[in-house]
C-alpha cells in the first residue's frame, strides 16, 4: 500500500467520524424531543385592577393534587418571587467579666515609711503550658520515628535520619524545660510566702526588749488587702435580627393602574417522572398590594380551577431511552462495517 493510499484512508476515517458524531448528536436530540411524554397544560388568566389605586398583585396557587407544579408567566417570562423581611431571635454566647472581692486575713508588719500598695496580676499560663506539652509530645514521637528509620536505612540516608532525630530530641528537651519552668517558679514563690509568714509571726510575738522590738519612730499597722478574683462565665444573649427571605410559592406582578388588565399564563406540569391521571382542582389566590402603604391591603381574592390528565401508558415513558439505545447499537454496527470497508 502506497503512502498516498494510507493518507486517503486516514482522511476518510476522520471525515466519517466527524459526520457520524454531528449527525448522531442532532438525531438523538430530535428523537428524544419527539418521543418525550409532554402533557403540560396551559390556562390563560386575566387579572384586572378594579380599584382606585396603583397596585401590585401577589399570586399563589394552592392544590391538593400530588406531583403537580404550577408556574405563572407574563409574556413568556416567569413572574418574580416575593421577598419579605422577618425577625428572628438568635442566641449568642458572650463572656461576662465578674469581679469577686475577697478580704484576706490581716497581716501584722513593721512599717518604717509610707509604702504604696502595688497590685500584680498573674498571667494566664494554661494555654502556653498546654502548647508546650503538645510540642514536647509531638517532638518525642517524631524523634522516635526518625530514629527507627535511621537504623533501618543504610548509608548517608540513615545518618541524616539519625541527625534529624537528634534535633527533634533537642526540641523535646527544650519544650520540657519550658513547661517545667513555671512550676519551679511557683514552688519558689510558695516557699517565700511560707518564710514571710513565719517571720511575721515571730516579729509579732517577740517580747519587749528582744530582737523583734520595733525601732524608734516605727509604727505597727494592720493592712487588709482585697484580692480580686476575676472569672469569665458564659451567658446566653438573645439577639433579634432582621432577614430578607423568599416567600415560597408566591410571585408578584408588575404595577397595574386602576382599570388596567394583565393576561397571565398558568403552566401546569409534573414534578416527578410521570404525570398523574385524573382531574384535580386548584385555587389561585390574588392579594392586591397598593404602592401607597397608607391605604393598606385589599381583601384576598380566590379563583378556582380544574385540570385533567389522561392516563398515559408506562411504555411511552421508556420510548426515548430504548430508541437512543437501539440507534447507538445500529450506529456501532454501521461504523464497524464502514471502517472495515475502508481499511480492507
PLY file of the C-alpha trace (Angstrom):
ply
format ascii 1.0
element vertex 344
property float x
property float y
property float z
element edge 343
property int vertex1
property int vertex2
end_header
0.00 0.00 0.00
1.41 3.36 -1.05
1.76 6.37 1.20
-0.94 8.19 -0.80
-3.43 5.39 -0.18
-2.71 5.42 3.57
-3.36 9.17 3.75
-6.64 8.72 1.89
-7.77 6.05 4.32
-6.91 8.23 7.34
-8.75 11.18 5.80
-11.85 9.08 5.03
-11.86 7.72 8.57
-11.63 11.21 10.11
-14.40 12.53 7.83
-16.58 9.54 8.70
-16.10 10.08 12.44
-16.88 13.80 12.25
-20.01 13.29 10.12
-21.18 10.43 12.34
-20.76 12.45 15.55
-22.50 15.55 14.21
-25.42 13.61 12.73
-25.79 11.44 15.84
-25.98 14.40 18.22
-28.65 16.14 16.14
-30.63 12.94 15.53
-30.59 11.90 19.23
-31.82 15.33 20.33
-34.67 15.22 17.80
-35.51 11.65 18.76
-35.71 12.39 22.48
-37.75 15.56 21.92
-40.18 13.72 19.67
-40.73 10.70 21.91
-40.73 12.54 25.24
-44.08 12.47 27.03
-45.29 16.05 27.40
-48.76 16.62 28.75
-48.30 20.06 30.30
-51.42 22.18 30.27
-51.69 25.96 29.86
-54.50 28.03 31.32
-54.93 31.69 30.37
-55.88 34.10 33.17
-56.95 37.74 33.12
-56.04 39.96 36.04
-57.84 43.31 36.30
-57.40 46.19 38.73
-60.92 47.33 39.65
-59.73 49.58 42.46
-58.79 53.25 42.55
-55.08 52.89 43.41
-51.97 51.56 41.70
-51.46 48.01 42.95
-49.06 45.15 42.68
-50.59 41.67 42.91
-49.13 38.77 44.90
-50.25 35.45 43.41
-50.05 31.90 44.72
-51.60 28.57 43.68
-52.89 26.07 46.22
-53.77 22.46 45.40
-54.04 19.03 46.98
-53.02 17.26 43.76
-49.86 15.14 44.01
-46.76 15.84 41.91
-48.10 18.93 40.14
-46.10 22.09 39.52
-47.73 25.48 38.84
-45.81 28.29 37.12
-47.17 31.73 36.20
-45.88 33.55 33.10
-46.39 37.03 31.71
-45.50 37.32 28.01
-43.49 34.10 28.29
-41.45 35.36 31.28
-41.89 33.76 34.73
-43.14 36.15 37.39
-40.64 37.30 40.02
-40.80 35.83 43.53
-41.89 37.86 46.56
-39.42 38.67 49.33
-40.33 39.66 52.86
-38.45 40.87 55.91
-38.75 38.72 59.02
-37.41 38.99 62.55
-35.89 36.02 64.29
-34.16 35.55 67.61
-30.60 34.29 67.67
-28.97 33.01 70.84
-25.32 34.02 71.23
-22.83 33.17 73.96
-20.91 36.07 75.46
-18.22 36.12 78.14
-19.12 38.33 81.11
-16.33 39.61 83.39
-17.32 39.23 87.01
-15.24 40.53 89.96
-15.50 38.98 93.39
-13.68 40.86 96.15
-12.45 38.74 98.99
-10.85 40.14 102.10
-7.64 38.41 103.04
-6.53 37.89 106.63
-4.82 40.85 108.27
-1.07 40.72 108.32
0.92 42.42 111.08
4.15 44.09 109.97
6.52 46.86 110.96
6.38 49.89 108.65
9.24 52.37 108.81
7.99 54.55 105.92
4.82 55.03 103.88
4.63 52.47 101.06
2.11 52.34 98.24
0.32 49.05 97.74
1.04 47.51 94.38
-1.19 45.04 92.60
0.14 42.44 90.33
-1.91 40.30 88.06
-0.75 36.75 87.40
-0.71 35.92 83.74
-2.73 33.05 82.47
-0.21 30.39 81.50
-2.61 27.49 80.97
-2.62 27.91 77.19
1.16 28.22 76.99
1.69 25.15 79.18
-0.70 23.10 77.06
1.01 24.20 73.85
4.42 23.37 75.33
3.25 19.89 76.34
1.86 19.27 72.85
5.17 20.33 71.24
7.13 18.11 73.63
4.96 15.04 72.93
4.98 15.54 69.16
8.74 16.11 69.14
9.25 12.85 71.05
7.10 10.89 68.62
8.90 12.43 65.65
12.30 11.66 67.18
11.38 8.00 67.75
10.11 7.68 64.19
13.20 9.28 62.65
15.50 7.18 64.85
13.77 4.00 63.74
14.04 4.98 60.09
17.71 5.92 60.57
18.50 2.50 62.00
16.75 0.78 59.08
18.05 2.86 56.17
21.69 2.33 55.17
24.47 4.78 54.41
24.21 8.55 54.40
20.42 8.50 54.31
20.29 6.65 57.62
22.85 9.04 59.12
20.77 12.07 58.05
17.69 10.48 59.63
19.58 9.97 62.89
20.74 13.60 62.82
17.18 14.76 62.37
16.13 12.52 65.27
18.79 14.18 67.45
17.43 17.63 66.54
13.91 16.51 67.44
15.24 15.26 70.81
16.73 18.70 71.47
13.39 20.34 70.70
11.67 17.90 73.07
14.16 18.68 75.83
13.77 22.43 75.37
9.98 22.17 75.41
10.04 20.03 78.56
12.25 22.59 80.34
9.95 25.40 79.27
6.94 23.52 80.63
8.66 22.78 83.96
9.92 26.37 84.43
6.60 27.87 85.63
6.12 25.00 88.10
9.56 25.51 89.67
8.96 29.26 89.87
5.62 28.63 91.56
7.30 26.37 94.14
9.86 29.09 94.90
7.12 31.68 95.38
5.20 29.35 97.72
8.39 28.81 99.77
8.96 32.57 100.01
5.38 33.13 101.15
5.76 30.50 103.90
9.03 32.07 105.06
7.46 35.52 105.15
4.54 34.21 107.20
6.86 32.65 109.75
8.87 35.87 110.04
5.71 37.91 110.55
4.59 35.64 113.38
7.97 35.93 115.13
8.01 39.71 114.87
4.52 39.92 116.36
5.09 37.55 119.26
8.62 38.72 120.27
8.87 40.13 123.84
9.69 43.76 124.51
13.43 44.35 124.54
14.13 41.37 122.32
15.36 41.24 118.81
11.88 41.73 117.42
11.42 45.08 119.17
10.42 47.78 116.71
12.71 50.71 116.17
12.05 54.18 117.47
9.66 56.11 115.33
8.31 52.91 113.85
4.62 52.09 113.95
2.63 48.94 113.69
-0.19 48.86 111.15
-2.61 46.24 110.05
-3.16 46.20 106.30
-6.19 44.49 104.91
-5.71 43.59 101.29
-8.55 42.81 98.96
-7.72 40.22 96.40
-9.88 40.48 93.30
-10.68 37.26 91.57
-11.91 37.54 88.02
-14.00 34.88 86.29
-15.42 34.80 82.80
-18.70 32.84 82.82
-20.59 32.34 79.54
-24.06 33.82 79.30
-26.66 33.27 76.57
-27.70 36.55 74.96
-30.86 36.62 72.84
-30.47 38.96 69.89
-33.18 39.87 67.39
-32.06 40.21 63.78
-33.91 41.00 60.56
-33.54 38.87 57.45
-34.99 39.05 53.94
-36.34 35.68 52.80
-38.30 34.46 49.81
-41.96 33.56 50.27
-42.27 30.04 48.93
-44.82 29.71 46.14
-45.72 33.44 45.99
-44.95 35.60 42.93
-45.63 39.23 42.10
-46.87 41.09 39.03
-45.94 44.46 37.62
-47.72 47.59 38.86
-51.26 47.90 37.49
-53.06 51.21 37.23
-56.78 51.44 38.02
-58.77 49.80 35.23
-55.72 48.13 33.65
-55.73 44.42 32.71
-52.92 41.86 32.67
-53.06 38.50 30.90
-51.17 35.65 32.54
-50.43 32.06 31.57
-50.63 29.32 34.18
-48.49 26.30 33.23
-49.38 23.05 34.99
-46.68 20.39 34.73
-45.37 17.35 36.63
-42.80 17.30 39.41
-41.94 13.60 39.17
-41.16 11.35 36.20
-44.79 10.59 35.38
-47.98 12.58 35.14
-50.84 11.79 37.49
-54.08 10.63 35.94
-57.49 12.11 36.66
-58.99 15.51 37.43
-57.55 17.79 40.10
-58.73 21.11 41.46
-56.65 24.13 42.33
-57.23 27.66 43.63
-55.45 30.85 42.57
-55.08 33.40 45.37
-54.58 37.05 44.44
-53.65 39.71 47.01
-53.63 43.38 45.84
-50.80 45.38 47.46
-51.12 49.16 46.92
-47.94 51.11 46.33
-49.21 53.66 48.86
-48.69 51.76 52.10
-51.10 54.04 53.98
-54.05 52.59 52.05
-53.46 49.10 53.47
-54.04 45.79 51.68
-57.24 44.87 49.87
-59.10 41.60 50.61
-57.68 38.37 49.20
-59.39 37.16 46.00
-59.60 33.42 45.25
-60.43 31.78 41.91
-60.85 28.02 41.49
-59.96 25.86 38.50
-59.77 22.21 37.42
-57.08 20.39 35.45
-57.49 16.94 33.87
-54.77 14.50 32.79
-55.40 11.44 30.63
-53.94 8.09 31.61
-50.55 7.55 29.93
-49.15 4.05 29.40
-45.86 3.27 31.08
-44.11 2.10 27.90
-44.38 5.63 26.49
-42.02 6.86 29.21
-39.49 4.19 28.17
-39.52 5.03 24.46
-36.82 7.78 24.45
-34.26 5.63 26.27
-34.99 2.49 24.25
-34.85 4.38 20.96
-31.50 6.01 21.78
-30.05 2.64 22.81
-31.22 0.96 19.59
-29.79 3.82 17.49
-26.39 3.63 19.19
-26.19 -0.12 18.57
-27.12 0.36 14.92
-24.55 3.14 14.60
-21.82 0.95 16.10
-22.54 -1.87 13.61
-22.62 0.55 10.65
-19.35 2.21 11.74
-17.69 -1.20 12.09
-18.55 -2.26 8.54
-17.62 1.13 7.05
-14.21 1.08 8.73
-13.74 -2.49 7.64
-14.54 -1.47 4.04
-12.12 1.49 4.16
-9.20 -0.37 5.71
-9.70 -3.69 3.89
0 1
1 2
2 3
3 4
4 5
5 6
6 7
7 8
8 9
9 10
10 11
11 12
12 13
13 14
14 15
15 16
16 17
17 18
18 19
19 20
20 21
21 22
22 23
23 24
24 25
25 26
26 27
27 28
28 29
29 30
30 31
31 32
32 33
33 34
34 35
35 36
36 37
37 38
38 39
39 40
40 41
41 42
42 43
43 44
44 45
45 46
46 47
47 48
48 49
49 50
50 51
51 52
52 53
53 54
54 55
55 56
56 57
57 58
58 59
59 60
60 61
61 62
62 63
63 64
64 65
65 66
66 67
67 68
68 69
69 70
70 71
71 72
72 73
73 74
74 75
75 76
76 77
77 78
78 79
79 80
80 81
81 82
82 83
83 84
84 85
85 86
86 87
87 88
88 89
89 90
90 91
91 92
92 93
93 94
94 95
95 96
96 97
97 98
98 99
99 100
100 101
101 102
102 103
103 104
104 105
105 106
106 107
107 108
108 109
109 110
110 111
111 112
112 113
113 114
114 115
115 116
116 117
117 118
118 119
119 120
120 121
121 122
122 123
123 124
124 125
125 126
126 127
127 128
128 129
129 130
130 131
131 132
132 133
133 134
134 135
135 136
136 137
137 138
138 139
139 140
140 141
141 142
142 143
143 144
144 145
145 146
146 147
147 148
148 149
149 150
150 151
151 152
152 153
153 154
154 155
155 156
156 157
157 158
158 159
159 160
160 161
161 162
162 163
163 164
164 165
165 166
166 167
167 168
168 169
169 170
170 171
171 172
172 173
173 174
174 175
175 176
176 177
177 178
178 179
179 180
180 181
181 182
182 183
183 184
184 185
185 186
186 187
187 188
188 189
189 190
190 191
191 192
192 193
193 194
194 195
195 196
196 197
197 198
198 199
199 200
200 201
201 202
202 203
203 204
204 205
205 206
206 207
207 208
208 209
209 210
210 211
211 212
212 213
213 214
214 215
215 216
216 217
217 218
218 219
219 220
220 221
221 222
222 223
223 224
224 225
225 226
226 227
227 228
228 229
229 230
230 231
231 232
232 233
233 234
234 235
235 236
236 237
237 238
238 239
239 240
240 241
241 242
242 243
243 244
244 245
245 246
246 247
247 248
248 249
249 250
250 251
251 252
252 253
253 254
254 255
255 256
256 257
257 258
258 259
259 260
260 261
261 262
262 263
263 264
264 265
265 266
266 267
267 268
268 269
269 270
270 271
271 272
272 273
273 274
274 275
275 276
276 277
277 278
278 279
279 280
280 281
281 282
282 283
283 284
284 285
285 286
286 287
287 288
288 289
289 290
290 291
291 292
292 293
293 294
294 295
295 296
296 297
297 298
298 299
299 300
300 301
301 302
302 303
303 304
304 305
305 306
306 307
307 308
308 309
309 310
310 311
311 312
312 313
313 314
314 315
315 316
316 317
317 318
318 319
319 320
320 321
321 322
322 323
323 324
324 325
325 326
326 327
327 328
328 329
329 330
330 331
331 332
332 333
333 334
334 335
335 336
336 337
337 338
338 339
339 340
340 341
341 342
342 343
